[in-house]
Amino acid sequence: MTFFDDLRLDDLSKRLADSVPESVRALGREMEGNFKAVLQSQLSKLDLVNRQEFDVQAALLERTQSRLAALEARLKELEIKP
């Protein structure tokens, strides 16, 4: 699972609009908005999360790994005791 935030989406849609020939670029903002809408539609079909969701899940994973390490250490202590 990856993430794709709005800033990257805005940047990508602007770069796509800028890559269009100058004669067609007169449509400017409308074309950029259309690119953004198409990108959002296609990206919504993928298994992506936004940055905030990614950060929350990363923090949860870190806490879980820490708790697991503590439990494993405790289990080793209990296994060693006669």
Stockholm file with secondary structure:
# STOCKHOLM 1.0

chainA/1-82         MTFFDDLRLDDLSKRLADSVPESVRALGREMEGNFKAVLQSQLSKLDLVNRQEFDVQAALLERTQSRLAALEARLKELEIKP
#=GR chainA/1-82 SS CEECCHHHHHHHHHHHHHTSCTTTGGGHHHHHHHHHHHHHHHHHTSCEECHHHHHHHHHHHHHHHHHHHHHHHHHHHHHHCC
#=GC SS_cons        CEECCHHHHHHHHHHHHHTSCTTTGGGHHHHHHHHHHHHHHHHHTSCEECHHHHHHHHHHHHHHHHHHHHHHHHHHHHHHCC
//
